[in-house]
Amino acid sequence: MKYVGQPDYQHGTSEKLGVLVVNLGTPDAPDTKSVRRYLNQFLSDPRIIELPRLLWMLILHGVILRVRPSKSAEAYREVWDEDTGSPLMSISIAQANALQTSLQASYGDDVVVALGMRYGTPSVDQAISELESHNVRRMVVLPMYPQYSGTTVASVFDEVAARLQRTRWIPELRFINQFCDEPAYIKALADSVRESWDQHGRGDLLVTSYHGIPKRYLLNGDPYHCLCHKTTRLLANELGLQESDYRVVFQSRVGKEEWLRPYCDETMKTLAAEGFKSIDVMSPAFSADCLETLEEIEGENKEYFMENGGERFQYIACLNDRPDHIEMLTELVARHCQGWPEMAASRDKQAEAEHWATSKVQADKLLEVSG
């Protein structure tokens, strides 16, 4: 086996704690060639497509990769920014940088954050190599998917495990499976809704749209469907909503197989007829705005709603790099790193600072009394 990692390790080098932030990924450019390369990696993942491999490879390379890349490239061009490129990439970079700043402010320079994408670049391999260059001996993996699914979080685990199988000196490892029921996460979602209502008014219905998966995956034991409903239920409780005030839908289905219902696009075509002329829509399964939220929800599905009698469609952005989102992620990472020396060192420093601050106050009081 050919091992990867740092071959020039020197004894006495300061050890650090690494945070590996992972999101889905994006093509390098909004052109057919780049999208085909990205889709090939994405759709070749057995966690994404649970079909016999030979059959699926024939379909993928014989049909899908010949047709879909050009169409997808057109969609990417609609959301691509000339300066910052893919919105998912630019937002993910901002999130990682903000998390780095927040963690170092609380726990010092011995905490390092690296961003990797499950598909595309920077890869998980590259991100782990970056952490290794800082002599990271403890690593926590943070998939940026609030709700666990085998198609997302488990796939990240597979990629991390595959990389570490080729690593000579494996770091201590912890893995965050989900955070959809974190109180701070729910509050951040609710605050984003309240801010939208304050700025744009409140619609007749709040629609929470989640990325779909084949229904077969649910029946085979994937908890994602239940976790999506749990997220919306907790959000509704935080906002004080009744069941008639909100709706859960699932987007982005492909192929002829049945996916999780109700479908977002079909729902958008019927809501006005049900009496909902004004709606607010958000996507709590996404930590960062991307093609599926900006082009599919704010673009395509808005058109379905407006063309079928809707009067007002307000998209509520993902949490992205909002301060409350970064604060929640910081606390989440810190909790999963309890017991590691970087956390303990920070507590010792904080306790020492508090001790000297208390001592100074007491000394000042004594001086006042004696004076």
Long-range contacts (C-beta under 8 A, 24 or more apart in sequence): 1-166, 2-166, 3-166, 3-167, 3-168, 4-125, 4-129, 4-163, 4-166, 4-167, 5-129, 5-132, 5-167, 5-168, 5-169, 6-132, 6-133, 6-135, 9-135, 9-169, 13-135, 14-110, 14-135, 15-110, 15-135, 15-136, 15-137, 15-138, 15-341, 16-110, 16-111, 16-112, 16-134, 16-135, 16-136, 16-137, 16-138, 16-342, 17-107, 17-110, 17-111, 17-112, 17-136, 17-137, 17-138, 17-139, 17-140, 17-337, 17-340, 17-342, 17-343, 18-111, 18-112, 18-113, 18-114, 18-131, 18-134, 18-136, 18-138, 18-139, 18-140, 18-171, 19-99, 19-100, 19-103, 19-111, 19-112, 19-113, 19-114, 19-139, 19-140, 19-142, 19-333, 20-114, 20-116, 20-124, 20-127, 20-128, 20-131, 20-139, 20-140, 20-141, 20-142, 20-160, 21-92, 21-95, 21-96, 21-99, 21-113, 21-114, 21-115, 21-116, 21-127, 21-142, 21-144, 22-115, 22-116, 22-117, 22-118, 22-124, 22-127, 22-141, 22-142, 22-143, 22-144, 22-156, 22-159, 22-160, 23-88, 23-92, 23-115, 23-117, 23-118, 23-143, 23-144, 23-145, 23-287, 23-288, 24-88, 24-117, 24-118, 24-119, 24-152, 24-290, 25-88, 25-117, 25-118, 25-119, 25-120, 25-121, 26-76, 26-86, 26-88, 26-89, 26-117, 26-120, 26-290, 26-291, 27-73, 27-76, 27-86, 27-120, 28-120, 28-121, 29-85, 30-73, 30-76, 30-77, 30-80, 31-73, 32-69, 32-70, 32-73, 33-69, 34-73, 35-69, 35-70, 35-72, 35-73, 35-76, 36-65, 36-69, 38-119, 38-120, 39-64, 39-65, 39-68, 39-69, 39-72, 40-65, 41-119, 41-120, 42-119, 45-119, 45-155, 47-150, 47-151, 47-154, 47-155, 47-158, 48-151, 48-155, 50-214, 50-216, 50-217, 50-220, 75-291, 75-295, 75-296, 76-291, 76-295, 78-294, 78-295, 78-299, 79-290, 79-291, 79-294, 79-295, 86-290, 87-288, 87-289, 87-290, 87-291, 87-294, 88-288, 88-289, 88-290, 88-291, 89-117, 91-288, 91-289, 91-290, 91-318, 91-320, 91-321, 92-117, 92-144, 92-288, 94-320, 94-321, 95-144, 95-287, 95-288, 95-320, 95-321, 95-325, 95-326, 95-329, 98-321, 98-326, 99-326, 99-329, 99-330, 99-333, 102-326, 102-327, 102-329, 102-330, 103-330, 103-333, 103-334, 106-330, 106-334, 106-346, 107-334, 107-342, 107-343, 107-345, 107-346, 108-342, 108-345, 108-346, 108-349, 110-342, 110-345, 111-342, 112-136, 118-152, 118-155, 118-156, 118-159, 124-156, 124-159, 124-160, 124-163, 125-163, 128-160, 128-163, 128-164, 128-167, 131-171, 132-167, 136-171, 137-171, 137-172, 138-171, 138-172, 138-174, 138-337, 138-340, 138-342, 139-171, 139-172, 139-173, 139-174, 140-173, 140-174, 140-175, 140-176, 140-333, 140-336, 140-337, 141-173, 141-174, 141-175, 141-176, 142-176, 142-329, 142-332, 142-333, 143-176, 143-177, 144-287, 144-288, 145-178, 145-285, 145-287, 146-178, 146-179, 146-180, 146-185, 146-231, 146-284, 146-285, 146-287, 147-178, 147-180, 147-210, 147-224, 147-227, 147-228, 147-231, 147-285, 148-177, 148-178, 148-180, 148-223, 148-224, 148-227, 149-213, 149-217, 149-222, 149-223, 149-224, 149-227, 150-217, 150-222, 150-224, 151-213, 151-217, 151-222, 151-224, 153-177, 153-178, 172-340, 174-336, 174-337, 176-332, 176-333, 176-336, 178-227, 179-328, 179-332, 180-227, 180-228, 180-230, 180-231, 180-284, 181-227, 181-230, 181-231, 181-234, 182-328, 182-332, 184-324, 184-327, 184-328, 184-331, 184-332, 185-325, 185-328, 186-231, 186-234, 186-235, 186-238, 187-238, 187-324, 188-319, 188-322, 188-324, 188-325, 188-328, 189-231, 189-235, 189-238, 189-282, 189-284, 189-319, 190-235, 190-238, 190-239, 191-324, 192-282, 192-316, 192-317, 192-319, 192-322, 193-235, 193-239, 193-280, 193-282, 193-316, 194-239, 196-280, 196-314, 196-316, 197-280, 200-314, 201-278, 201-312, 201-314, 202-280, 203-276, 203-278, 203-279, 203-280, 203-312, 203-314, 204-275, 204-276, 204-277, 204-278, 204-279, 205-245, 205-246, 205-247, 205-271, 205-276, 205-278, 205-279, 205-280, 206-236, 206-239, 206-241, 206-245, 206-246, 206-247, 206-279, 206-280, 206-281, 206-282, 207-246, 207-247, 207-249, 207-264, 207-267, 207-271, 207-279, 207-280, 207-281, 207-282, 208-232, 208-235, 208-246, 208-247, 208-248, 208-249, 208-281, 208-282, 208-283, 208-284, 209-249, 209-250, 209-251, 209-264, 209-281, 209-282, 209-283, 209-297, 209-301, 210-248, 210-249, 210-250, 210-251, 210-260, 210-283, 210-284, 210-285, 211-250, 211-251, 211-252, 211-283, 211-285, 211-286, 211-292, 212-250, 212-251, 212-252, 212-253, 212-259, 212-260, 212-263, 213-259, 213-260, 214-257, 214-258, 214-259, 214-260, 215-257, 215-258, 215-259, 215-260, 215-261, 216-257, 216-258, 218-260, 225-260, 228-284, 228-285, 231-284, 231-285, 232-284, 235-284, 251-283, 251-292, 251-296, 251-297, 251-301, 252-292, 252-296, 264-297, 264-301, 265-300, 265-301, 265-304, 268-301, 268-302, 268-304, 268-305, 268-308, 268-310, 269-304, 269-305, 269-308, 270-308, 271-305, 271-308, 271-310, 272-305, 272-308, 272-309, 272-310, 272-311, 273-308, 273-309, 276-310, 277-309, 277-310, 277-311, 277-312, 278-310, 278-311, 278-312, 278-313, 278-314, 279-305, 279-310, 279-312, 279-313, 279-314, 280-314, 280-315, 280-316, 281-313, 281-314, 281-315, 281-316, 282-315, 282-316, 282-317, 282-318, 283-318, 286-318, 287-318, 287-319, 287-320, 287-325, 288-318, 288-320, 289-317, 289-318, 289-320, 293-317, 293-318
